[in-house]
Amino acid sequence: MTRDYNKLSCLTEIENSDKIFLLSEEAAKYVSLSPQNLREQAKNDPKKLGFNVVVAGTQVRIPRIPFLEFLKGQS
């Protein structure tokens, strides 16, 4: 089994961050989507993503703590 240490390192950075929201570019790599596909899904049917998103006009933000809980299977 191969581990993606860059992804693990970035996840640790996200866990240790004090940011409230993640950008779609930051979250997309963890859910195997392109940032644009994540944005489109967030606008069209956000419930299918499985984690909370905030959409304001053309901007999409992902709340960091609920996103981490989703990745860990806690939500």
NORZIQUI-V490713 format. One record per backbone hydrogen bond with DSSP energy under -1.0 kcal/mol. CO is the residue of the C=O (numbers start at 1). NH is the residue of the N-H. If there is no record, write none. Layout:
co	nh
CO	NH
CO	NH
This chain:
co	nh
3	5
4	8
5	9
6	10
7	11
8	12
9	13
10	14
11	15
12	16
20	64
22	62
23	27
24	28
27	30
28	31
28	33
34	38
35	39
36	40
37	41
38	42
39	43
40	44
41	45
45	48
46	49
54	61
56	59
59	56
61	54
62	22
63	67
64	68
65	69
66	70
67	71
68	72
69	74
70	73
